[in-house]
Amino acid sequence: MIFSERILQVKPSPTLEVTALANALKAKGIDVIGFGTGEPDFDTPDHIKAAAIRAIESGKTKYTPSGGIPELKKAIIEKFKRDNNLEYKPSEVIVNSGGKHSFYNLMQVLLNKGDEIIIPAPYWVSYPPMTTLADGVPVIIETTEEGGFKMTPDQLDRAITPRTRGVVINSPSNPTGSAYAKKDIQALAEVVGDRDILLFSDDMYESILYDGFEFYNIANVSDKMKQKTIVMNGVSKAYSMTGWRIGYMAGDASIMAQVDTLQSQSTSNPTSISQWAAVEALNGDQKPVAEMVEAFARRRALIVEALNKVPGFTCLSPNGAFYAFPGVERVYSMKGWPGVVEKYKSDFNSSRLTSYLLEEARVAVVPGIAFGTDKHIRLSFATSDKNIVEGVKRIDEAIRKLA
């Protein structure tokens, strides 16, 4: 079978190996604690589900405009004004089938062959493949745990070339949970200056912040920066609506129009019922969001403290999101590590470690290489306190066998 050169450039996710092993163990009836899922473990709030039911019962189950219903666009505009002090017109807003769809569409309508997208690593797994699928070139900036996993102005300045089309800013970040403070964002904006570069601000975890950390978007720096910025967000994480598949973005009207054209020839409209549910999510009671964040904050403290007691692990306390991203490089020099390398034949140490933890500890975590670093692993603490305590205990016991 002959396949396109485009798809052959994209490799399967490194998480597939761990997922396959986890499923095999579960099929055998073995208890596996999962830290892999990137979604809140809470149910969608009742008032949002009720809005979807009302939509079904009132017959709102037909095609909608490809870029979203006017009521949802209005709710999005009001959200941006209320929460972010950003003002947009309906022509500057579009609704997509999830946050992933937003970024994919942007790459498809903006990139020509060889155009470069600057992506700080660790990165969300799909940024580089989506860039590649649009014939673009991912330019990876490696950040450090010591630097809080944040791209510096100097790094950004050195990465920009005449082929640079845009820069990705994901704050708070998946997978690290790190976030850029206002001064950090302002410093990056100074580097961009008058250059003809777009900024892709992925704010999906905007509402999940800890210790009073204040969210700040690069579009807030100045009118000039706002004109350069496409803000992406959605209802998946804030309202525990991952399966509803509603993302949205705002920015230059001409870009939104091209995305609308692409959607009209690909997915058509996002699901009508989900759109009406999203209207209620954005306009309705926000108390469930605060309650969810309160639970995540408690779990964050629990998992970070426990992981830092595991031999060879170092774990920063994330500013936001619901991921712990411990450094595990010291584990690779433990006396029992050569046996792991021999047993789990992989090109990457983080994949070997996650395979070992799955089989030895019955704990599923995601290898850091999926996010652009082989020195870390990712654990989602969107799970119960009980699972966190028991899961990290199992990890600790398995690592001590290597020491």
C-alpha positions as CSV (number, residue, x, y, z in Angstrom):
1,M,0.0,0.0,0.0
2,I,1.3,3.5,-0.9
3,F,0.7,6.1,1.7
4,S,1.3,9.9,1.6
5,E,4.7,11.2,2.6
6,R,2.8,13.4,5.0
7,I,1.5,10.7,7.2
8,L,4.7,8.7,7.0
9,Q,6.5,11.6,8.7
10,V,4.3,11.2,11.8
11,K,5.3,8.6,14.3
12,P,2.8,6.9,16.6
13,S,2.7,8.2,20.2
14,P,5.3,6.6,22.5
15,T,2.5,6.1,25.0
16,L,1.0,3.3,22.9
17,E,3.5,0.8,24.2
18,V,2.5,1.5,27.8
19,T,-1.2,1.6,27.0
20,A,-1.0,-1.8,25.3
21,L,0.8,-3.3,28.3
22,A,-1.7,-1.8,30.7
23,N,-4.6,-3.2,28.8
24,A,-3.0,-6.6,28.6
25,L,-2.6,-6.6,32.4
26,K,-6.1,-5.4,33.0
27,A,-7.4,-8.1,30.7
28,K,-5.8,-10.6,33.0
29,G,-7.6,-9.2,36.0
30,I,-4.5,-7.5,37.4
31,D,-5.0,-4.3,39.4
32,V,-3.4,-1.3,37.6
33,I,-3.4,2.2,39.0
34,G,-3.5,4.7,36.1
35,F,-1.8,8.1,36.2
36,G,-1.9,8.5,32.4
37,T,-5.3,10.1,31.6
38,G,-5.2,13.8,30.7
39,E,-8.8,14.5,31.9
40,P,-10.5,15.5,35.1
41,D,-12.0,12.5,37.0
42,F,-15.0,14.5,37.9
43,D,-18.3,14.2,36.1
44,T,-19.6,17.0,33.9
45,P,-21.6,19.3,36.2
46,D,-25.4,18.6,36.3
47,H,-26.5,22.0,35.0
48,I,-24.4,21.5,31.9
49,K,-25.7,18.0,31.3
50,A,-29.3,19.4,31.8
51,A,-28.6,22.0,29.1
52,A,-27.6,19.3,26.7
53,I,-30.8,17.3,27.5
54,R,-32.9,20.4,26.9
55,A,-31.2,20.9,23.5
56,I,-32.1,17.3,22.5
57,E,-35.6,17.6,23.7
58,S,-36.1,20.9,21.8
59,G,-34.8,19.5,18.6
60,K,-31.5,21.3,18.5
61,T,-29.9,18.3,16.8
62,K,-29.4,19.6,13.2
63,Y,-26.5,21.2,11.4
64,T,-25.3,24.5,12.7
65,P,-23.0,27.1,11.1
66,S,-19.6,25.5,10.6
67,G,-17.9,28.0,12.9
68,G,-20.4,27.6,15.8
69,I,-23.8,28.8,16.8
70,P,-24.2,32.6,17.5
71,E,-25.2,31.9,21.1
72,L,-21.9,30.1,21.8
73,K,-19.8,32.7,20.1
74,K,-21.5,35.3,22.3
75,A,-20.8,33.3,25.4
76,I,-17.1,33.0,24.3
77,I,-16.9,36.7,23.7
78,E,-18.3,37.4,27.1
79,K,-15.9,34.9,28.7
80,F,-12.9,36.6,27.1
81,K,-14.1,40.0,28.3
82,R,-15.0,38.9,31.8
83,D,-12.0,36.7,32.5
84,N,-9.2,38.0,30.3
85,N,-10.1,41.7,29.6
86,L,-10.0,40.9,25.9
87,E,-12.6,42.1,23.4
88,Y,-13.5,40.3,20.2
89,K,-16.1,40.5,17.5
90,P,-18.1,37.4,16.4
91,S,-16.0,37.4,13.2
92,E,-12.9,37.0,15.3
93,V,-14.2,33.9,17.1
94,I,-14.7,30.3,15.9
95,V,-15.8,27.1,17.6
96,N,-13.9,23.8,16.9
97,S,-14.3,20.2,17.7
98,G,-12.0,20.3,20.7
99,G,-8.8,22.1,21.5
100,K,-6.7,19.7,19.4
101,H,-8.9,20.6,16.4
102,S,-8.2,24.3,16.9
103,F,-4.4,23.9,16.6
104,Y,-4.6,21.4,13.8
105,N,-6.8,23.8,11.7
106,L,-4.5,26.7,12.4
107,M,-1.5,24.8,11.1
108,Q,-3.4,23.8,8.0
109,V,-4.5,27.3,7.0
110,L,-1.3,29.1,8.0
111,L,1.7,27.0,7.1
112,N,3.4,26.6,3.8
113,K,6.2,24.0,3.2
114,G,9.2,24.8,5.3
115,D,7.5,27.4,7.6
116,E,8.8,27.0,11.1
117,I,6.8,26.9,14.4
118,I,8.8,27.4,17.6
119,I,7.7,25.0,20.3
120,P,9.1,24.9,23.8
121,A,9.8,21.4,25.2
122,P,8.4,19.7,27.2
123,Y,5.5,20.2,24.9
124,W,2.0,18.8,24.4
125,V,2.4,15.6,22.3
126,S,0.5,16.9,19.3
127,Y,2.1,20.2,18.6
128,P,5.1,18.8,16.5
129,P,3.1,16.2,14.5
130,M,0.4,18.7,13.6
131,T,3.1,21.1,12.4
132,T,4.6,18.4,10.3
133,L,1.3,17.3,8.9
134,A,0.9,20.9,7.5
135,D,4.4,20.6,5.9
136,G,5.8,22.9,8.6
137,V,9.0,22.4,10.6
138,P,8.8,22.2,14.4
139,V,11.7,24.1,16.0
140,I,12.1,22.8,19.5
141,I,13.4,24.9,22.4
142,E,14.6,22.7,25.3
143,T,13.7,24.2,28.7
144,T,15.0,22.9,32.0
145,E,13.6,21.8,35.3
146,E,15.9,24.3,37.0
147,G,14.3,27.1,34.9
148,G,10.8,26.0,35.8
149,F,10.3,24.5,32.3
150,K,9.9,28.0,30.8
151,M,11.3,29.3,27.5
152,T,13.6,32.3,28.1
153,P,13.6,35.5,26.0
154,D,17.2,34.7,24.9
155,Q,16.2,31.2,23.7
156,L,13.3,32.6,21.8
157,D,15.4,35.3,20.1
158,R,18.0,32.8,19.0
159,A,15.4,30.4,17.6
160,I,13.7,33.0,15.4
161,T,14.7,32.8,11.7
162,P,13.3,34.3,8.5
163,R,11.1,31.1,8.2
164,T,9.5,31.5,11.6
165,R,5.7,31.7,11.3
166,G,4.7,31.4,14.9
167,V,5.5,30.6,18.5
168,V,3.5,28.3,20.8
169,I,2.9,29.4,24.4
170,N,1.1,26.8,26.5
171,S,0.5,28.2,30.0
172,P,-0.2,26.4,32.3
173,S,1.5,23.6,30.5
174,N,0.7,20.1,29.7
175,P,2.8,18.1,30.7
176,T,4.8,20.2,33.3
177,G,2.1,22.3,34.9
178,S,4.5,25.3,34.7
179,A,3.0,28.7,33.9
180,Y,4.5,32.0,32.7
181,A,4.0,35.0,35.1
182,K,3.1,38.4,33.8
183,K,6.8,39.5,33.7
184,D,7.8,36.4,31.8
185,I,5.1,37.0,29.1
186,Q,6.1,40.7,28.8
187,A,9.7,39.7,28.3
188,L,8.8,37.3,25.5
189,A,6.6,40.0,23.9
190,E,9.6,42.3,23.8
191,V,11.5,39.7,21.8
192,V,8.7,39.3,19.3
193,G,8.3,43.1,19.0
194,D,7.5,44.2,15.4
195,R,8.5,40.9,13.8
196,D,6.0,39.3,11.5
197,I,5.4,36.4,13.8
198,L,2.1,34.9,15.1
199,L,1.6,33.8,18.7
200,F,-0.4,30.7,19.5
201,S,-1.6,30.9,23.1
202,D,-3.0,27.6,24.3
203,D,-4.9,28.5,27.5
204,M,-6.7,25.2,28.0
205,Y,-5.7,25.0,31.7
206,E,-6.2,28.6,32.4
207,S,-8.7,28.0,35.2
208,I,-6.7,25.4,37.0
209,L,-4.1,27.4,38.9
210,Y,-2.7,27.2,42.5
211,D,-1.3,29.3,45.3
212,G,-2.9,32.5,43.9
213,F,-0.9,32.3,40.6
214,E,-2.5,34.9,38.2
215,F,-3.0,33.9,34.6
216,Y,-1.8,36.4,32.0
217,N,-2.1,36.2,28.3
218,I,0.4,37.7,25.8
219,A,-2.6,39.2,24.0
220,N,-3.0,41.5,27.1
221,V,0.5,43.1,26.7
222,S,-0.6,45.5,24.0
223,D,-2.9,46.0,21.0
224,K,0.0,45.0,18.8
225,M,0.5,41.7,20.6
226,K,-3.3,41.1,20.5
227,Q,-3.2,41.4,16.7
228,K,-0.5,38.8,16.5
229,T,-2.1,36.4,19.0
230,I,-4.5,33.5,18.4
231,V,-6.0,32.5,21.8
232,M,-7.1,28.9,22.0
233,N,-9.2,27.5,24.8
234,G,-12.1,25.1,25.4
235,V,-14.5,23.5,27.9
236,S,-12.7,20.2,28.2
237,K,-10.6,20.7,31.3
238,A,-12.3,23.5,33.2
239,Y,-15.7,21.9,33.1
240,S,-14.7,18.2,32.8
241,M,-16.2,18.0,29.3
242,T,-13.4,16.2,27.5
243,G,-15.7,13.9,25.5
244,W,-18.0,16.7,24.5
245,R,-15.3,18.0,22.0
246,I,-15.7,21.7,22.1
247,G,-12.7,24.0,21.7
248,Y,-12.7,27.6,20.5
249,M,-10.3,30.3,19.5
250,A,-10.1,34.0,18.8
251,G,-7.9,36.2,16.8
252,D,-7.5,38.0,13.4
253,A,-10.8,37.7,11.5
254,S,-9.1,36.8,8.2
255,I,-7.5,33.7,10.0
256,M,-10.8,32.7,11.5
257,A,-12.5,33.0,8.1
258,Q,-10.0,30.6,6.6
259,V,-10.4,28.1,9.5
260,D,-14.2,28.3,8.9
261,T,-13.6,27.4,5.3
262,L,-11.5,24.5,6.2
263,Q,-14.1,23.2,8.7
264,S,-16.8,23.6,6.2
265,Q,-14.9,21.2,3.9
266,S,-13.8,18.7,6.7
267,T,-15.7,18.3,9.9
268,S,-18.5,20.8,9.3
269,N,-19.9,22.1,12.6
270,P,-19.0,20.9,16.1
271,T,-21.7,18.8,17.6
272,S,-24.8,20.9,18.0
273,I,-25.8,19.4,21.4
274,S,-22.3,20.0,22.8
275,Q,-22.4,23.6,21.7
276,W,-25.5,24.2,23.7
277,A,-23.9,22.5,26.7
278,A,-20.9,24.8,26.3
279,V,-23.1,27.9,26.3
280,E,-24.3,26.8,29.8
281,A,-20.8,25.9,30.9
282,L,-19.5,29.4,30.1
283,N,-22.5,31.4,31.2
284,G,-23.7,29.3,34.1
285,D,-22.6,28.5,37.7
286,Q,-18.8,28.5,38.0
287,K,-18.8,26.9,41.5
288,P,-18.0,23.4,40.2
289,V,-14.8,24.7,38.6
290,A,-13.6,26.1,41.9
291,E,-14.5,22.9,43.7
292,M,-12.5,20.9,41.2
293,V,-9.5,23.1,41.5
294,E,-9.6,22.8,45.3
295,A,-9.5,19.0,45.0
296,F,-6.6,19.2,42.5
297,A,-4.7,21.5,44.8
298,R,-5.0,18.9,47.6
299,R,-3.9,16.1,45.3
300,R,-1.0,18.2,44.0
301,A,0.5,18.6,47.5
302,L,0.0,14.9,48.1
303,I,1.7,13.6,45.0
304,V,4.5,16.1,44.8
305,E,5.5,15.4,48.4
306,A,5.3,11.6,47.8
307,L,7.3,11.7,44.5
308,N,10.1,13.7,46.0
309,K,10.6,10.9,48.5
310,V,11.1,8.3,45.8
311,P,14.9,7.5,45.3
312,G,16.2,9.2,42.2
313,F,13.1,11.4,41.7
314,T,12.9,15.2,41.7
315,C,9.5,16.9,41.3
316,L,8.6,20.6,41.0
317,S,5.3,21.7,42.4
318,P,3.3,22.7,39.3
319,N,1.7,26.2,39.0
320,G,-1.4,24.8,37.3
321,A,-3.0,21.9,35.4
322,F,-3.2,18.5,37.0
323,Y,0.2,16.9,36.1
324,A,3.3,16.1,38.1
325,F,6.4,15.8,35.9
326,P,9.2,14.3,38.0
327,G,12.8,14.2,36.8
328,V,14.0,10.6,36.8
329,E,17.4,10.8,35.2
330,R,19.2,9.6,38.4
331,V,17.3,6.4,38.2
332,Y,19.1,5.6,35.0
333,S,22.4,5.3,36.9
334,M,21.1,2.9,39.6
335,K,22.8,-0.5,39.8
336,G,19.7,-2.4,38.8
337,W,19.0,-0.2,35.7
338,P,21.0,-2.3,33.2
339,G,18.6,-5.1,33.8
340,V,15.7,-2.8,32.9
341,V,17.4,-1.8,29.7
342,E,18.0,-5.4,28.7
343,K,14.4,-6.5,29.4
344,Y,12.5,-3.5,27.9
345,K,14.1,-3.0,24.6
346,S,13.3,0.6,23.6
347,D,15.2,3.6,22.2
348,F,14.3,5.7,25.2
349,N,15.0,5.4,28.9
350,S,11.7,7.0,29.9
351,S,9.8,4.4,27.9
352,R,11.8,1.6,29.6
353,L,11.1,3.1,33.0
354,T,7.4,3.3,32.3
355,S,7.3,-0.2,31.1
356,Y,9.1,-1.4,34.2
357,L,6.7,0.5,36.5
358,L,3.7,-0.9,34.7
359,E,4.9,-4.5,35.0
360,E,6.7,-4.4,38.3
361,A,4.5,-1.8,40.2
362,R,1.3,-2.1,38.3
363,V,1.3,1.6,37.7
364,A,0.7,3.3,34.4
365,V,2.5,6.6,33.7
366,V,3.5,8.3,30.5
367,P,7.1,8.4,29.3
368,G,8.7,11.9,29.1
369,I,9.9,11.3,25.6
370,A,6.3,11.7,24.4
371,F,6.6,15.3,25.4
372,G,10.2,15.9,24.1
373,T,12.3,14.9,27.1
374,D,13.7,11.5,28.1
375,K,14.6,12.7,31.6
376,H,11.1,12.8,33.0
377,I,7.8,11.0,33.3
378,R,4.3,12.4,33.6
379,L,1.7,11.5,36.2
380,S,-1.8,12.9,36.1
381,F,-3.2,13.6,39.6
382,A,-6.7,13.7,38.2
383,T,-7.5,10.6,40.3
384,S,-8.4,9.8,43.9
385,D,-6.3,10.6,46.9
386,K,-6.3,6.8,47.6
387,N,-4.9,6.0,44.1
388,I,-2.2,8.7,44.5
389,V,-1.0,7.3,47.9
390,E,-1.1,3.7,46.8
391,G,0.3,4.4,43.3
392,V,3.3,6.4,44.4
393,K,3.9,3.8,47.2
394,R,4.1,1.1,44.4
395,I,6.5,3.3,42.4
396,D,8.7,3.9,45.4
397,E,8.9,0.1,46.1
398,A,9.8,-0.6,42.5
399,I,12.5,2.0,42.3
400,R,14.1,0.9,45.6
401,K,14.6,-2.5,44.0
402,L,16.9,-0.8,41.4
403,A,18.9,1.2,44.0
